[in-house]
Amino acid sequence: MQEDELKNLIAHCKDRGGLNLSDIARWLETHIPTVKEWANGREPRRFRRADVLAKMKKLKEVVDSKPNGETIPTNVKMYNRSRYITELKHATFRISRASAAK
């Protein structure tokens, strides 16, 4: 992993995509404090690096594909953001709801 690559991906998704650390944590299926550490430059453990980086690159693709970087539409209420991010992730990775529930 390039130095600060993960940090830069997180910053890009926050700035261009309008995502917050909670949204990114939901996408990565991890805790907000963990994402906060990564956003501050700490690297994930070696066994997680490849997975985290792959998921963040996919999120960057999603952010870059949206007009004006609007990853979450403005009509999605704050209390529905986590559900929207989960649905977006499932659609992006083509995960069926049945397999996600297992």
Disulfide bonds with the S-S distance in Angstrom:
none
